Amino acid sequence: MHHLVVGGNGFLGQHLVRALSAEGHCVSVVDIARSDHELYGKVPFHHADLTDPKQLANLPRQRVDVIHHLAAKLIVPNYPRVRRREYFWACIFSGTENLLACMRSLQCDSLIYWSSDMVYGPVVYSPRDEKHPRQPLGPYGIAKAAAEDLCMAHRQKGINVTIFRPRLIIGPGRLGILEKLFKLIRNHLPVPVIGDGSNCFQFVSVYDCAAASVSAAERGVPNAEYNLGSVDSPTVADLLGDLIRRANSRSKLIRTPGSMAKTALRALNGLGIGLMDPEQFEIADQEVRLDVSAAQRDLHWHPRYDDRNMMVAAYEAYLKRPSAWGAT
């Protein structure tokens, strides 16, 4: 099978390219930026910006069996300060719209779309299955939900679309929101927790995500939505306490009233100095777990990596970065 990984230069994309290659599949990569990573000495790379239909039109016209669509803008607190809706919408929705439009020329009728559990928004019930109401809290989740709707509509046009909704993806080399946490622990500083830390806040391993995409492709790209997450997630307090202990840090958890903490975080965001994005902190004290039984049943997918060990692996990889030893 020939697989096209759109956004293949990203964190999950590189792991997926490796996983597909290891299974003996033919793989090509499309991304807006090329990496000097060793992968691209073996895997054909095509530069293209999804927001520009002309660049997609210049992709080599060769048959593609499955497209894995991972491209998106990442949530970065305070960036951009203005026009956030347009910032996310252009890549996530318009980019998906452009990609769907060019699938015919690629002779491809199978798409695996990587969405996000942020389409759900506030927790109505837990664990959340795929029928949980979608009420996204901000422009990122709104754009993802709209792109999902677009993909679902194309099922009526003969396109097979599998939609994945992963929890926060974690693994060696992944930082994002975790970098601030890791800096506190490395410097033996207090670690504030929104709420009392008794809630579960599930993650999912990047390796398990790559395996899910491979499984969906090998099973014909089912027309369905699937949650992805770890199993037996610990509470926030247990997860962070375990990381602090295994990091030999003197940091202490500081529990804070959830409503008060979120009020302060909203104020910081209003000043443009937010520590977290509202889509992240507004649910931080809720029981955020996904029901992954549908993926287990339909795709024969089973998460192999647990939150505790993956958090430690991400922290140890962080320590190897020169930036980890700079100023806090």
PyMOL commands that set and color helices and strands:
alter all, ss='L'
color gray80, all
select helices_A, chain A and resi 11-22+38-41+53-57+84-102+117-119+139-155+178-186+206-218+236-246+258-270+278-281+293-299+307-319+322-325
alter helices_A, ss='H'
color red, helices_A
select strands_A, chain A and resi 2-6+26-31+45-47+66-69+110-114+160-166+168-170+191-194+203-205+224-228+253-256
alter strands_A, ss='S'
color yellow, strands_A
deselect
rebuild
show_as cartoon
